[in-house]
């Protein structure tokens, strides 16, 4: 997997989202809408989600735990390289 687009938000918004990014798998599949979020314990990755009829948000892309932690590591490295 590799990051093909990283869009940091900087101070543009008052929300907790630090950046949006898209991922391309080794098979060429592009997954869009991942986010880096400023949480109380630091920045973490959030998978794309969609609001359900009940008002709750549900992930539209579910990754295995190992793959998610590796992608989060790569995304944080890419985010930290970007000018602030």
mmCIF file of the N, C-alpha and C atoms, coordinates in Angstrom:
data_MODEL
# 
_entry.id   MODEL 
# 
loop_
_atom_site.group_PDB 
_atom_site.id 
_atom_site.type_symbol 
_atom_site.label_atom_id 
_atom_site.label_alt_id 
_atom_site.label_comp_id 
_atom_site.label_asym_id 
_atom_site.label_entity_id 
_atom_site.label_seq_id 
_atom_site.pdbx_PDB_ins_code 
_atom_site.Cartn_x 
_atom_site.Cartn_y 
_atom_site.Cartn_z 
_atom_site.occupancy 
_atom_site.B_iso_or_equiv 
_atom_site.pdbx_formal_charge 
_atom_site.auth_seq_id 
_atom_site.auth_comp_id 
_atom_site.auth_asym_id 
_atom_site.auth_atom_id 
_atom_site.pdbx_PDB_model_num 
ATOM 1   N N  . UNK A 1 1  ? 0.833   -1.185 0.000  1.00 0.00 ? 1  UNK A N  1 
ATOM 2   C CA . UNK A 1 1  ? 0.000   0.000  0.000  1.00 0.00 ? 1  UNK A CA 1 
ATOM 3   C C  . UNK A 1 1  ? 0.874   1.243  0.000  1.00 0.00 ? 1  UNK A C  1 
ATOM 4   N N  . UNK A 1 2  ? 0.388   2.262  -0.697 1.00 0.00 ? 2  UNK A N  1 
ATOM 5   C CA . UNK A 1 2  ? 1.120   3.520  -0.674 1.00 0.00 ? 2  UNK A CA 1 
ATOM 6   C C  . UNK A 1 2  ? 0.130   4.679  -0.670 1.00 0.00 ? 2  UNK A C  1 
ATOM 7   N N  . UNK A 1 3  ? 0.560   5.794  -0.095 1.00 0.00 ? 3  UNK A N  1 
ATOM 8   C CA . UNK A 1 3  ? -0.245  7.004  -0.049 1.00 0.00 ? 3  UNK A CA 1 
ATOM 9   C C  . UNK A 1 3  ? -0.110  7.693  -1.402 1.00 0.00 ? 3  UNK A C  1 
ATOM 10  N N  . UNK A 1 4  ? -1.230  7.961  -2.072 1.00 0.00 ? 4  UNK A N  1 
ATOM 11  C CA . UNK A 1 4  ? -1.146  8.628  -3.370 1.00 0.00 ? 4  UNK A CA 1 
ATOM 12  C C  . UNK A 1 4  ? -1.562  10.095 -3.282 1.00 0.00 ? 4  UNK A C  1 
ATOM 13  N N  . UNK A 1 5  ? -2.242  10.483 -2.208 1.00 0.00 ? 5  UNK A N  1 
ATOM 14  C CA . UNK A 1 5  ? -2.614  11.881 -2.019 1.00 0.00 ? 5  UNK A CA 1 
ATOM 15  C C  . UNK A 1 5  ? -2.724  12.150 -0.521 1.00 0.00 ? 5  UNK A C  1 
ATOM 16  N N  . UNK A 1 6  ? -2.098  13.238 -0.085 1.00 0.00 ? 6  UNK A N  1 
ATOM 17  C CA . UNK A 1 6  ? -2.190  13.656 1.314  1.00 0.00 ? 6  UNK A CA 1 
ATOM 18  C C  . UNK A 1 6  ? -2.568  15.129 1.295  1.00 0.00 ? 6  UNK A C  1 
ATOM 19  N N  . UNK A 1 7  ? -3.693  15.471 1.907  1.00 0.00 ? 7  UNK A N  1 
ATOM 20  C CA . UNK A 1 7  ? -4.182  16.840 1.921  1.00 0.00 ? 7  UNK A CA 1 
ATOM 21  C C  . UNK A 1 7  ? -4.289  17.327 3.369  1.00 0.00 ? 7  UNK A C  1 
ATOM 22  N N  . UNK A 1 8  ? -3.216  17.952 3.887  1.00 0.00 ? 8  UNK A N  1 
ATOM 23  C CA . UNK A 1 8  ? -3.277  18.445 5.268  1.00 0.00 ? 8  UNK A CA 1 
ATOM 24  C C  . UNK A 1 8  ? -4.194  19.659 5.349  1.00 0.00 ? 8  UNK A C  1 
ATOM 25  N N  . UNK A 1 9  ? -4.927  19.776 6.452  1.00 0.00 ? 9  UNK A N  1 
ATOM 26  C CA . UNK A 1 9  ? -5.869  20.874 6.608  1.00 0.00 ? 9  UNK A CA 1 
ATOM 27  C C  . UNK A 1 9  ? -5.273  22.049 7.360  1.00 0.00 ? 9  UNK A C  1 
ATOM 28  N N  . UNK A 1 10 ? -4.217  21.836 8.112  1.00 0.00 ? 10 UNK A N  1 
ATOM 29  C CA . UNK A 1 10 ? -3.589  22.924 8.851  1.00 0.00 ? 10 UNK A CA 1 
ATOM 30  C C  . UNK A 1 10 ? -4.566  23.567 9.812  1.00 0.00 ? 10 UNK A C  1 
ATOM 31  N N  . UNK A 1 11 ? -4.567  24.898 9.842  1.00 0.00 ? 11 UNK A N  1 
ATOM 32  C CA . UNK A 1 11 ? -5.451  25.632 10.740 1.00 0.00 ? 11 UNK A CA 1 
ATOM 33  C C  . UNK A 1 11 ? -6.709  26.131 10.036 1.00 0.00 ? 11 UNK A C  1 
ATOM 34  N N  . UNK A 1 12 ? -7.031  25.557 8.891  1.00 0.00 ? 12 UNK A N  1 
ATOM 35  C CA . UNK A 1 12 ? -8.181  26.005 8.115  1.00 0.00 ? 12 UNK A CA 1 
ATOM 36  C C  . UNK A 1 12 ? -9.501  25.729 8.822  1.00 0.00 ? 12 UNK A C  1 
ATOM 37  N N  . UNK A 1 13 ? -9.551  24.669 9.595  1.00 0.00 ? 13 UNK A N  1 
ATOM 38  C CA . UNK A 1 13 ? -10.806 24.290 10.236 1.00 0.00 ? 13 UNK A CA 1 
ATOM 39  C C  . UNK A 1 13 ? -10.622 24.238 11.741 1.00 0.00 ? 13 UNK A C  1 
ATOM 40  N N  . UNK A 1 14 ? -11.724 24.302 12.433 1.00 0.00 ? 14 UNK A N  1 
ATOM 41  C CA . UNK A 1 14 ? -11.652 24.195 13.887 1.00 0.00 ? 14 UNK A CA 1 
ATOM 42  C C  . UNK A 1 14 ? -11.896 22.753 14.334 1.00 0.00 ? 14 UNK A C  1 
ATOM 43  N N  . UNK A 1 15 ? -12.112 21.851 13.373 1.00 0.00 ? 15 UNK A N  1 
ATOM 44  C CA . UNK A 1 15 ? -12.363 20.452 13.699 1.00 0.00 ? 15 UNK A CA 1 
ATOM 45  C C  . UNK A 1 15 ? -11.095 19.719 14.075 1.00 0.00 ? 15 UNK A C  1 
ATOM 46  N N  . UNK A 1 16 ? -11.244 18.428 14.327 1.00 0.00 ? 16 UNK A N  1 
ATOM 47  C CA . UNK A 1 16 ? -10.112 17.618 14.763 1.00 0.00 ? 16 UNK A CA 1 
ATOM 48  C C  . UNK A 1 16 ? -9.375  16.943 13.611 1.00 0.00 ? 16 UNK A C  1 
ATOM 49  N N  . UNK A 1 17 ? -9.916  17.007 12.395 1.00 0.00 ? 17 UNK A N  1 
ATOM 50  C CA . UNK A 1 17 ? -9.272  16.368 11.250 1.00 0.00 ? 17 UNK A CA 1 
ATOM 51  C C  . UNK A 1 17 ? -8.014  17.133 10.864 1.00 0.00 ? 17 UNK A C  1 
ATOM 52  N N  . UNK A 1 18 ? -6.872  16.432 10.846 1.00 0.00 ? 18 UNK A N  1 
ATOM 53  C CA . UNK A 1 18 ? -5.590  17.046 10.501 1.00 0.00 ? 18 UNK A CA 1 
ATOM 54  C C  . UNK A 1 18 ? -5.300  16.924 9.002  1.00 0.00 ? 18 UNK A C  1 
ATOM 55  N N  . UNK A 1 19 ? -5.765  15.824 8.381  1.00 0.00 ? 19 UNK A N  1 
ATOM 56  C CA . UNK A 1 19 ? -5.495  15.612 6.959  1.00 0.00 ? 19 UNK A CA 1 
ATOM 57  C C  . UNK A 1 19 ? -6.421  14.543 6.403  1.00 0.00 ? 19 UNK A C  1 
ATOM 58  N N  . UNK A 1 20 ? -6.644  14.618 5.094  1.00 0.00 ? 20 UNK A N  1 
ATOM 59  C CA . UNK A 1 20 ? -7.303  13.551 4.350  1.00 0.00 ? 20 UNK A CA 1 
ATOM 60  C C  . UNK A 1 20 ? -6.255  12.897 3.474  1.00 0.00 ? 20 UNK A C  1 
ATOM 61  N N  . UNK A 1 21 ? -6.387  11.584 3.230  1.00 0.00 ? 21 UNK A N  1 
ATOM 62  C CA . UNK A 1 21 ? -5.457  10.933 2.310  1.00 0.00 ? 21 UNK A CA 1 
ATOM 63  C C  . UNK A 1 21 ? -6.110  9.751  1.621  1.00 0.00 ? 21 UNK A C  1 
ATOM 64  N N  . UNK A 1 22 ? -5.551  9.417  0.447  1.00 0.00 ? 22 UNK A N  1 
ATOM 65  C CA . UNK A 1 22 ? -6.011  8.282  -0.340 1.00 0.00 ? 22 UNK A CA 1 
ATOM 66  C C  . UNK A 1 22 ? -4.886  7.264  -0.437 1.00 0.00 ? 22 UNK A C  1 
ATOM 67  N N  . UNK A 1 23 ? -5.263  6.012  -0.590 1.00 0.00 ? 23 UNK A N  1 
ATOM 68  C CA . UNK A 1 23 ? -4.317  4.895  -0.579 1.00 0.00 ? 23 UNK A CA 1 
ATOM 69  C C  . UNK A 1 23 ? -4.491  4.065  -1.846 1.00 0.00 ? 23 UNK A C  1 
ATOM 70  N N  . UNK A 1 24 ? -3.367  3.575  -2.378 1.00 0.00 ? 24 UNK A N  1 
ATOM 71  C CA . UNK A 1 24 ? -3.426  2.636  -3.498 1.00 0.00 ? 24 UNK A CA 1 
ATOM 72  C C  . UNK A 1 24 ? -2.828  1.316  -3.036 1.00 0.00 ? 24 UNK A C  1 
ATOM 73  N N  . UNK A 1 25 ? -3.565  0.228  -3.269 1.00 0.00 ? 25 UNK A N  1 
ATOM 74  C CA . UNK A 1 25 ? -3.074  -1.092 -2.892 1.00 0.00 ? 25 UNK A CA 1 
ATOM 75  C C  . UNK A 1 25 ? -2.053  -1.573 -3.915 1.00 0.00 ? 25 UNK A C  1 
ATOM 76  N N  . UNK A 1 26 ? -1.363  -2.654 -3.589 1.00 0.00 ? 26 UNK A N  1 
ATOM 77  C CA . UNK A 1 26 ? -0.386  -3.240 -4.509 1.00 0.00 ? 26 UNK A CA 1 
ATOM 78  C C  . UNK A 1 26 ? -1.056  -3.739 -5.789 1.00 0.00 ? 26 UNK A C  1 
ATOM 79  N N  . UNK A 1 27 ? -2.378  -4.007 -5.723 1.00 0.00 ? 27 UNK A N  1 
ATOM 80  C CA . UNK A 1 27 ? -3.128  -4.465 -6.894 1.00 0.00 ? 27 UNK A CA 1 
ATOM 81  C C  . UNK A 1 27 ? -3.682  -3.308 -7.720 1.00 0.00 ? 27 UNK A C  1 
ATOM 82  N N  . UNK A 1 28 ? -3.416  -2.063 -7.283 1.00 0.00 ? 28 UNK A N  1 
ATOM 83  C CA . UNK A 1 28 ? -3.870  -0.894 -8.039 1.00 0.00 ? 28 UNK A CA 1 
ATOM 84  C C  . UNK A 1 28 ? -5.224  -0.353 -7.623 1.00 0.00 ? 28 UNK A C  1 
ATOM 85  N N  . UNK A 1 29 ? -5.824  -0.911 -6.585 1.00 0.00 ? 29 UNK A N  1 
ATOM 86  C CA . UNK A 1 29 ? -7.124  -0.433 -6.113 1.00 0.00 ? 29 UNK A CA 1 
ATOM 87  C C  . UNK A 1 29 ? -6.907  0.826  -5.278 1.00 0.00 ? 29 UNK A C  1 
ATOM 88  N N  . UNK A 1 30 ? -7.693  1.870  -5.562 1.00 0.00 ? 30 UNK A N  1 
ATOM 89  C CA . UNK A 1 30 ? -7.569  3.135  -4.832 1.00 0.00 ? 30 UNK A CA 1 
ATOM 90  C C  . UNK A 1 30 ? -8.700  3.243  -3.816 1.00 0.00 ? 30 UNK A C  1 
ATOM 91  N N  . UNK A 1 31 ? -8.331  3.487  -2.576 1.00 0.00 ? 31 UNK A N  1 
ATOM 92  C CA . UNK A 1 31 ? -9.282  3.675  -1.480 1.00 0.00 ? 31 UNK A CA 1 
ATOM 93  C C  . UNK A 1 31 ? -9.190  5.129  -1.044 1.00 0.00 ? 31 UNK A C  1 
ATOM 94  N N  . UNK A 1 32 ? -10.302 5.850  -1.106 1.00 0.00 ? 32 UNK A N  1 
ATOM 95  C CA . UNK A 1 32 ? -10.304 7.274  -0.801 1.00 0.00 ? 32 UNK A CA 1 
ATOM 96  C C  . UNK A 1 32 ? -11.019 7.557  0.513  1.00 0.00 ? 32 UNK A C  1 
ATOM 97  N N  . UNK A 1 33 ? -10.621 8.672  1.135  1.00 0.00 ? 33 UNK A N  1 
ATOM 98  C CA . UNK A 1 33 ? -11.361 9.169  2.285  1.00 0.00 ? 33 UNK A CA 1 
ATOM 99  C C  . UNK A 1 33 ? -10.804 8.815  3.651  1.00 0.00 ? 33 UNK A C  1 
ATOM 100 N N  . UNK A 1 34 ? -9.563  8.335  3.724  1.00 0.00 ? 34 UNK A N  1 
ATOM 101 C CA . UNK A 1 34 ? -8.949  8.104  5.035  1.00 0.00 ? 34 UNK A CA 1 
ATOM 102 C C  . UNK A 1 34 ? -8.628  9.459  5.653  1.00 0.00 ? 34 UNK A C  1 
ATOM 103 N N  . UNK A 1 35 ? -8.591  9.517  6.981  1.00 0.00 ? 35 UNK A N  1 
ATOM 104 C CA . UNK A 1 35 ? -8.304  10.776 7.670  1.00 0.00 ? 35 UNK A CA 1 
ATOM 105 C C  . UNK A 1 35 ? -7.276  10.553 8.771  1.00 0.00 ? 35 UNK A C  1 
ATOM 106 N N  . UNK A 1 36 ? -6.515  11.602 9.041  1.00 0.00 ? 36 UNK A N  1 
ATOM 107 C CA . UNK A 1 36 ? -5.691  11.664 10.242 1.00 0.00 ? 36 UNK A CA 1 
ATOM 108 C C  . UNK A 1 36 ? -6.407  12.628 11.178 1.00 0.00 ? 36 UNK A C  1 
ATOM 109 N N  . UNK A 1 37 ? -6.635  12.188 12.411 1.00 0.00 ? 37 UNK A N  1 
ATOM 110 C CA . UNK A 1 37 ? -7.440  12.937 13.370 1.00 0.00 ? 37 UNK A CA 1 
ATOM 111 C C  . UNK A 1 37 ? -6.608  13.270 14.600 1.00 0.00 ? 37 UNK A C  1 
ATOM 112 N N  . UNK A 1 38 ? -6.729  14.519 15.071 1.00 0.00 ? 38 UNK A N  1 
ATOM 113 C CA . UNK A 1 38 ? -6.086  14.929 16.324 1.00 0.00 ? 38 UNK A CA 1 
ATOM 114 C C  . UNK A 1 38 ? -6.964  14.474 17.485 1.00 0.00 ? 38 UNK A C  1 
ATOM 115 N N  . UNK A 1 39 ? -6.506  13.439 18.193 1.00 0.00 ? 39 UNK A N  1 
ATOM 116 C CA . UNK A 1 39 ? -7.240  12.940 19.340 1.00 0.00 ? 39 UNK A CA 1 
ATOM 117 C C  . UNK A 1 39 ? -6.569  13.360 20.635 1.00 0.00 ? 39 UNK A C  1 
ATOM 118 N N  . UNK A 1 40 ? -7.145  12.988 21.740 1.00 0.00 ? 40 UNK A N  1 
ATOM 119 C CA . UNK A 1 40 ? -6.582  13.357 23.039 1.00 0.00 ? 40 UNK A CA 1 
ATOM 120 C C  . UNK A 1 40 ? -5.248  12.668 23.305 1.00 0.00 ? 40 UNK A C  1 
ATOM 121 N N  . UNK A 1 41 ? -4.979  11.540 22.627 1.00 0.00 ? 41 UNK A N  1 
ATOM 122 C CA . UNK A 1 41 ? -3.710  10.819 22.789 1.00 0.00 ? 41 UNK A CA 1 
ATOM 123 C C  . UNK A 1 41 ? -2.795  10.978 21.580 1.00 0.00 ? 41 UNK A C  1 
ATOM 124 N N  . UNK A 1 42 ? -3.005  12.019 20.780 1.00 0.00 ? 42 UNK A N  1 
ATOM 125 C CA . UNK A 1 42 ? -2.177  12.247 19.599 1.00 0.00 ? 42 UNK A CA 1 
ATOM 126 C C  . UNK A 1 42 ? -2.943  11.969 18.317 1.00 0.00 ? 42 UNK A C  1 
ATOM 127 N N  . UNK A 1 43 ? -2.219  12.013 17.205 1.00 0.00 ? 43 UNK A N  1 
ATOM 128 C CA . UNK A 1 43 ? -2.842  11.820 15.896 1.00 0.00 ? 43 UNK A CA 1 
ATOM 129 C C  . UNK A 1 43 ? -3.024  10.329 15.616 1.00 0.00 ? 43 UNK A C  1 
ATOM 130 N N  . UNK A 1 44 ? -4.195  9.985  15.078 1.00 0.00 ? 44 UNK A N  1 
ATOM 131 C CA . UNK A 1 44 ? -4.467  8.599  14.703 1.00 0.00 ? 44 UNK A CA 1 
ATOM 132 C C  . UNK A 1 44 ? -5.197  8.578  13.365 1.00 0.00 ? 44 UNK A C  1 
ATOM 133 N N  . UNK A 1 45 ? -5.233  7.397  12.746 1.00 0.00 ? 45 UNK A N  1 
ATOM 134 C CA . UNK A 1 45 ? -5.877  7.229  11.453 1.00 0.00 ? 45 UNK A CA 1 
ATOM 135 C C  . UNK A 1 45 ? -7.319  6.789  11.634 1.00 0.00 ? 45 UNK A C  1 
ATOM 136 N N  . UNK A 1 46 ? -8.198  7.356  10.807 1.00 0.00 ? 46 UNK A N  1 
ATOM 137 C CA . UNK A 1 46 ? -9.602  6.969  10.792 1.00 0.00 ? 46 UNK A CA 1 
ATOM 138 C C  . UNK A 1 46 ? -9.947  6.493  9.387  1.00 0.00 ? 46 UNK A C  1 
ATOM 139 N N  . UNK A 1 47 ? -10.605 5.347  9.301  1.00 0.00 ? 47 UNK A N  1 
ATOM 140 C CA . UNK A 1 47 ? -11.022 4.813  8.003  1.00 0.00 ? 47 UNK A CA 1 
ATOM 141 C C  . UNK A 1 47 ? -12.207 5.606  7.470  1.00 0.00 ? 47 UNK A C  1 
ATOM 142 N N  . UNK A 1 48 ? -12.450 5.537  6.153  1.00 0.00 ? 48 UNK A N  1 
ATOM 143 C CA . UNK A 1 48 ? -13.618 6.217  5.588  1.00 0.00 ? 48 UNK A CA 1 
ATOM 144 C C  . UNK A 1 48 ? -14.896 5.712  6.270  1.00 0.00 ? 48 UNK A C  1 
ATOM 145 N N  . UNK A 1 49 ? -15.823 6.622  6.491  1.00 0.00 ? 49 UNK A N  1 
ATOM 146 C CA . UNK A 1 49 ? -17.076 6.219  7.129  1.00 0.00 ? 49 UNK A CA 1 
ATOM 147 C C  . UNK A 1 49 ? -18.257 6.929  6.494  1.00 0.00 ? 49 UNK A C  1 
ATOM 148 N N  . UNK A 1 50 ? -19.447 6.442  6.840  1.00 0.00 ? 50 UNK A N  1 
ATOM 149 C CA . UNK A 1 50 ? -20.671 6.985  6.273  1.00 0.00 ? 50 UNK A CA 1 
ATOM 150 C C  . UNK A 1 50 ? -21.729 6.985  7.363  1.00 0.00 ? 50 UNK A C  1 
ATOM 151 N N  . UNK A 1 51 ? -22.539 8.030  7.383  1.00 0.00 ? 51 UNK A N  1 
ATOM 152 C CA . UNK A 1 51 ? -23.583 8.145  8.392  1.00 0.00 ? 51 UNK A CA 1 
ATOM 153 C C  . UNK A 1 51 ? -24.755 7.249  8.016  1.00 0.00 ? 51 UNK A C  1 
ATOM 154 N N  . UNK A 1 52 ? -25.173 6.427  8.973  1.00 0.00 ? 52 UNK A N  1 
ATOM 155 C CA . UNK A 1 52 ? -26.307 5.539  8.751  1.00 0.00 ? 52 UNK A CA 1 
ATOM 156 C C  . UNK A 1 52 ? -27.625 6.234  9.050  1.00 0.00 ? 52 UNK A C  1 
ATOM 157 N N  . UNK A 1 53 ? -28.720 5.554  8.763  1.00 0.00 ? 53 UNK A N  1 
ATOM 158 C CA . UNK A 1 53 ? -30.046 6.116  9.004  1.00 0.00 ? 53 UNK A CA 1 
ATOM 159 C C  . UNK A 1 53 ? -30.308 6.372  10.486 1.00 0.00 ? 53 UNK A C  1 
ATOM 160 N N  . UNK A 1 54 ? -29.564 5.664  11.341 1.00 0.00 ? 54 UNK A N  1 
ATOM 161 C CA . UNK A 1 54 ? -29.732 5.839  12.785 1.00 0.00 ? 54 UNK A CA 1 
ATOM 162 C C  . UNK A 1 54 ? -28.895 6.988  13.345 1.00 0.00 ? 54 UNK A C  1 
ATOM 163 N N  . UNK A 1 55 ? -28.164 7.699  12.462 1.00 0.00 ? 55 UNK A N  1 
ATOM 164 C CA . UNK A 1 55 ? -27.359 8.838  12.890 1.00 0.00 ? 55 UNK A CA 1 
ATOM 165 C C  . UNK A 1 55 ? -25.954 8.479  13.321 1.00 0.00 ? 55 UNK A C  1 
ATOM 166 N N  . UNK A 1 56 ? -25.644 7.191  13.420 1.00 0.00 ? 56 UNK A N  1 
ATOM 167 C CA . UNK A 1 56 ? -24.300 6.747  13.793 1.00 0.00 ? 56 UNK A CA 1 
ATOM 168 C C  . UNK A 1 56 ? -23.449 6.626  12.538 1.00 0.00 ? 56 UNK A C  1 
ATOM 169 N N  . UNK A 1 57 ? -22.112 6.696  12.729 1.00 0.00 ? 57 UNK A N  1 
ATOM 170 C CA . UNK A 1 57 ? -21.185 6.555  11.613 1.00 0.00 ? 57 UNK A CA 1 
ATOM 171 C C  . UNK A 1 57 ? -20.633 5.132  11.562 1.00 0.00 ? 57 UNK A C  1 
ATOM 172 N N  . UNK A 1 58 ? -20.551 4.584  10.348 1.00 0.00 ? 58 UNK A N  1 
ATOM 173 C CA . UNK A 1 58 ? -20.059 3.226  10.140 1.00 0.00 ? 58 UNK A CA 1 
ATOM 174 C C  . UNK A 1 58 ? -18.922 3.248  9.122  1.00 0.00 ? 58 UNK A C  1 
ATOM 175 N N  . UNK A 1 59 ? -17.840 2.494  9.415  1.00 0.00 ? 59 UNK A N  1 
ATOM 176 C CA . UNK A 1 59 ? -16.704 2.412  8.500  1.00 0.00 ? 59 UNK A CA 1 
ATOM 177 C C  . UNK A 1 59 ? -17.134 1.763  7.193  1.00 0.00 ? 59 UNK A C  1 
ATOM 178 N N  . UNK A 1 60 ? -16.697 2.347  6.078  1.00 0.00 ? 60 UNK A N  1 
ATOM 179 C CA . UNK A 1 60 ? -16.992 1.762  4.766  1.00 0.00 ? 60 UNK A CA 1 
ATOM 180 C C  . UNK A 1 60 ? -15.834 0.913  4.262  1.00 0.00 ? 60 UNK A C  1 
ATOM 181 N N  . UNK A 1 61 ? -14.662 1.044  4.901  1.00 0.00 ? 61 UNK A N  1 
ATOM 182 C CA . UNK A 1 61 ? -13.493 0.224  4.589  1.00 0.00 ? 61 UNK A CA 1 
ATOM 183 C C  . UNK A 1 61 ? -12.971 -0.343 5.903  1.00 0.00 ? 61 UNK A C  1 
ATOM 184 N N  . UNK A 1 62 ? -12.918 -1.660 5.980  1.00 0.00 ? 62 UNK A N  1 
ATOM 185 C CA . UNK A 1 62 ? -12.415 -2.310 7.181  1.00 0.00 ? 62 UNK A CA 1 
ATOM 186 C C  . UNK A 1 62 ? -11.131 -3.047 6.833  1.00 0.00 ? 62 UNK A C  1 
ATOM 187 N N  . UNK A 1 63 ? -10.059 -2.718 7.558  1.00 0.00 ? 63 UNK A N  1 
ATOM 188 C CA . UNK A 1 63 ? -8.756  -3.332 7.320  1.00 0.00 ? 63 UNK A CA 1 
ATOM 189 C C  . UNK A 1 63 ? -8.393  -4.252 8.472  1.00 0.00 ? 63 UNK A C  1 
ATOM 190 N N  . UNK A 1 64 ? -7.627  -5.326 8.182  1.00 0.00 ? 64 UNK A N  1 
ATOM 191 C CA . UNK A 1 64 ? -7.105  -6.160 9.272  1.00 0.00 ? 64 UNK A CA 1 
ATOM 192 C C  . UNK A 1 64 ? -6.214  -5.310 10.181 1.00 0.00 ? 64 UNK A C  1 
ATOM 193 N N  . UNK A 1 65 ? -6.146  -5.681 11.447 1.00 0.00 ? 65 UNK A N  1 
ATOM 194 C CA . UNK A 1 65 ? -5.425  -4.900 12.453 1.00 0.00 ? 65 UNK A CA 1 
ATOM 195 C C  . UNK A 1 65 ? -3.980  -4.599 12.049 1.00 0.00 ? 65 UNK A C  1 
ATOM 196 N N  . UNK A 1 66 ? -3.253  -5.598 11.548 1.00 0.00 ? 66 UNK A N  1 
ATOM 197 C CA . UNK A 1 66 ? -1.849  -5.411 11.170 1.00 0.00 ? 66 UNK A CA 1 
ATOM 198 C C  . UNK A 1 66 ? -1.721  -4.425 10.009 1.00 0.00 ? 66 UNK A C  1 
ATOM 199 N N  . UNK A 1 67 ? -2.614  -4.557 9.027  1.00 0.00 ? 67 UNK A N  1 
ATOM 200 C CA . UNK A 1 67 ? -2.581  -3.684 7.863  1.00 0.00 ? 67 UNK A CA 1 
ATOM 201 C C  . UNK A 1 67 ? -2.932  -2.252 8.266  1.00 0.00 ? 67 UNK A C  1 
ATOM 202 N N  . UNK A 1 68 ? -3.898  -2.104 9.164  1.00 0.00 ? 68 UNK A N  1 
ATOM 203 C CA . UNK A 1 68 ? -4.298  -0.772 9.614  1.00 0.00 ? 68 UNK A CA 1 
ATOM 204 C C  . UNK A 1 68 ? -3.156  -0.083 10.364 1.00 0.00 ? 68 UNK A C  1 
ATOM 205 N N  . UNK A 1 69 ? -2.453  -0.813 11.217 1.00 0.00 ? 69 UNK A N  1 
ATOM 206 C CA . UNK A 1 69 ? -1.361  -0.191 11.969 1.00 0.00 ? 69 UNK A CA 1 
ATOM 207 C C  . UNK A 1 69 ? -0.192  0.173  11.049 1.00 0.00 ? 69 UNK A C  1 
ATOM 208 N N  . UNK A 1 70 ? 0.084   -0.641 10.030 1.00 0.00 ? 70 UNK A N  1 
ATOM 209 C CA . UNK A 1 70 ? 1.140   -0.328 9.071  1.00 0.00 ? 70 UNK A CA 1 
ATOM 210 C C  . UNK A 1 70 ? 0.758   0.900  8.239  1.00 0.00 ? 70 UNK A C  1 
ATOM 211 N N  . UNK A 1 71 ? -0.504  0.969  7.804  1.00 0.00 ? 71 UNK A N  1 
ATOM 212 C CA . UNK A 1 71 ? -0.960  2.115  7.020  1.00 0.00 ? 71 UNK A CA 1 
ATOM 213 C C  . UNK A 1 71 ? -0.924  3.390  7.859  1.00 0.00 ? 71 UNK A C  1 
ATOM 214 N N  . UNK A 1 72 ? -1.299  3.291  9.124  1.00 0.00 ? 72 UNK A N  1 
ATOM 215 C CA . UNK A 1 72 ? -1.255  4.446  10.012 1.00 0.00 ? 72 UNK A CA 1 
ATOM 216 C C  . UNK A 1 72 ? 0.177   4.955  10.166 1.00 0.00 ? 72 UNK A C  1 
ATOM 217 N N  . UNK A 1 73 ? 1.124   4.035  10.299 1.00 0.00 ? 73 UNK A N  1 
ATOM 218 C CA . UNK A 1 73 ? 2.547   4.398  10.419 1.00 0.00 ? 73 UNK A CA 1 
ATOM 219 C C  . UNK A 1 73 ? 3.018   5.132  9.167  1.00 0.00 ? 73 UNK A C  1 
ATOM 220 N N  . UNK A 1 74 ? 2.693   4.599  7.984  1.00 0.00 ? 74 UNK A N  1 
ATOM 221 C CA . UNK A 1 74 ? 3.097   5.209  6.717  1.00 0.00 ? 74 UNK A CA 1 
ATOM 222 C C  . UNK A 1 74 ? 2.440   6.584  6.566  1.00 0.00 ? 74 UNK A C  1 
ATOM 223 N N  . UNK A 1 75 ? 1.165   6.689  6.909  1.00 0.00 ? 75 UNK A N  1 
ATOM 224 C CA . UNK A 1 75 ? 0.448   7.961  6.780  1.00 0.00 ? 75 UNK A CA 1 
ATOM 225 C C  . UNK A 1 75 ? 1.030   9.021  7.710  1.00 0.00 ? 75 UNK A C  1 
ATOM 226 N N  . UNK A 1 76 ? 1.366   8.650  8.936  1.00 0.00 ? 76 UNK A N  1 
ATOM 227 C CA . UNK A 1 76 ? 1.953   9.609  9.873  1.00 0.00 ? 76 UNK A CA 1 
ATOM 228 C C  . UNK A 1 76 ? 3.327   10.073 9.402  1.00 0.00 ? 76 UNK A C  1 
ATOM 229 N N  . UNK A 1 77 ? 4.124   9.155  8.845  1.00 0.00 ? 77 UNK A N  1 
ATOM 230 C CA . UNK A 1 77 ? 5.430   9.532  8.301  1.00 0.00 ? 77 UNK A CA 1 
ATOM 231 C C  . UNK A 1 77 ? 5.267   10.528 7.160  1.00 0.00 ? 77 UNK A C  1 
ATOM 232 N N  . UNK A 1 78 ? 4.320   10.260 6.264  1.00 0.00 ? 78 UNK A N  1 
ATOM 233 C CA . UNK A 1 78 ? 4.061   11.148 5.127  1.00 0.00 ? 78 UNK A CA 1 
ATOM 234 C C  . UNK A 1 78 ? 3.552   12.507 5.620  1.00 0.00 ? 78 UNK A C  1 
ATOM 235 N N  . UNK A 1 79 ? 2.671   12.508 6.592  1.00 0.00 ? 79 UNK A N  1 
ATOM 236 C CA . UNK A 1 79 ? 2.117   13.749 7.146  1.00 0.00 ? 79 UNK A CA 1 
ATOM 237 C C  . UNK A 1 79 ? 3.211   14.593 7.796  1.00 0.00 ? 79 UNK A C  1 
ATOM 238 N N  . UNK A 1 80 ? 4.119   13.941 8.523  1.00 0.00 ? 80 UNK A N  1 
ATOM 239 C CA . UNK A 1 80 ? 5.183   14.671 9.213  1.00 0.00 ? 80 UNK A CA 1 
ATOM 240 C C  . UNK A 1 80 ? 6.221   15.256 8.254  1.00 0.00 ? 80 UNK A C  1 
ATOM 241 N N  . UNK A 1 81 ? 6.318   14.721 7.018  1.00 0.00 ? 81 UNK A N  1 
ATOM 242 C CA . UNK A 1 81 ? 7.231   15.242 6.004  1.00 0.00 ? 81 UNK A CA 1 
ATOM 243 C C  . UNK A 1 81 ? 6.715   16.544 5.388  1.00 0.00 ? 81 UNK A C  1 
ATOM 244 N N  . UNK A 1 82 ? 5.403   16.751 5.461  1.00 0.00 ? 82 UNK A N  1 
ATOM 245 C CA . UNK A 1 82 ? 4.777   17.887 4.788  1.00 0.00 ? 82 UNK A CA 1 
ATOM 246 C C  . UNK A 1 82 ? 5.065   19.181 5.525  1.00 0.00 ? 82 UNK A C  1 
ATOM 247 N N  . UNK A 1 83 ? 5.219   20.292 4.769  1.00 0.00 ? 83 UNK A N  1 
ATOM 248 C CA . UNK A 1 83 ? 5.433   21.586 5.433  1.00 0.00 ? 83 UNK A CA 1 
ATOM 249 C C  . UNK A 1 83 ? 4.180   22.002 6.191  1.00 0.00 ? 83 UNK A C  1 
ATOM 250 N N  . UNK A 1 84 ? 4.398   22.547 7.340  1.00 0.00 ? 84 UNK A N  1 
ATOM 251 C CA . UNK A 1 84 ? 3.258   22.971 8.188  1.00 0.00 ? 84 UNK A CA 1 
ATOM 252 C C  . UNK A 1 84 ? 2.966   24.438 7.997  1.00 0.00 ? 84 UNK A C  1 
# 
